[in-house]
Structure formats: structure tokens, C-alpha cells
């Protein structure tokens, strides 16, 4: 199950997805006994109290997985760390909000699925997308949005050419026929023909 805890929040924040389901003992950040369900946040959002929203659905967390370290995605990291005693995973372990490195091609279990981390710079150097081919689920962070939107490249570390290459990489890696859910860093998730939005983002990034 995937729940966007930031849905309806009237503040400057990213989406924050709670992913729940059974775990395996050998996955990164799984409980020591390997028996608890995999309860993870993909990004924490910022500028709102996420803790009661987590506790409405689960008693504890096993991991926090970060698409990248812009403040709107990690502003709640410290509160989540303290409340749940949980560690974070991201691409660049030199960032204060990242406890553990998750490299390009690394795998992490979230809920029912095992996701591949895809390093996708262009919006920010440490940006990752997460893809579960079996489930047909892609967490795209701020790389791709609904209706062909794509991440800003006018911020520090932004690079339009790198962003285009990253979108192309995701497009080539994803099973177009099998992609069922596209969960993005801002705005609504895409559950209807999500691969079309990936392709549209690649075209739009070349022309805008």
C-alpha cells in the first residue's frame, strides 16, 4: 500500500509516501527479526507535522528513502528520525539528511516490492528514482511529473542536458506496457497510462 501523507497539506512541501507491506530480513534497513512489515517513507516532506499522519497508519518505521535532498523533501527528516529511531538512505551520504548511501543500481525493499535505485541527476546531483518492475511502480521524485512536467534546472546543480539524459534513462529502463503507477515529488500520482507521461516529459524537456 502506498499513501501520500502530504496530500491536502497547504504548505510548501514535497509529497511524502508511506509504503507498507511484509519485509525480508536481508533488505536494507529491515527490522532485525525480519518479521515486521516493510514500513518506509519515500521522502519526508517539510513544513507540516508528518508524525501523526504516520502514526495513523503504522506504529513504527523501518526506513526513510530519499529521492534527493532539497529541503522540501527532507525538512521533516530530523523529526522522523527522533520519533521513530529510523535511519535514512540516499545517494550522497555526505549530506546531513542521509545516514546510509544507496548507490546507483542498489536495491531496497519497500512494502511489497524490491525497488532499484536509478541515479538520475539534472534537477539535483544526488537525485534517485526508484523502480519495481514486478509491481510496475516508479517513484520519480522531481524528475518527472504529471502531463509531461519535469524537474526545474534553474536551481543550484540543475542541468537541462543531464535531466534529459536521466529522463531517457528512466524511459529506457521502465517497462512501458507494465508500468502501472507513477508517484511523483509534487502533484498527483499518475495511475492512468503513466508511461505516456514519462515519454511526454522527455519530449517537453527538449522543447521548453
Helices and strands as residue ranges (DSSP letters): E 2-4, E 17-19, E 40-42, H 51-55, E 63-65, H 71-74, H 77-84, E 88-90, E 100-101, E 107-110, E 113-119, E 128-132, E 137-141, G 146-148, H 160-173, E 181-184, H 194-207
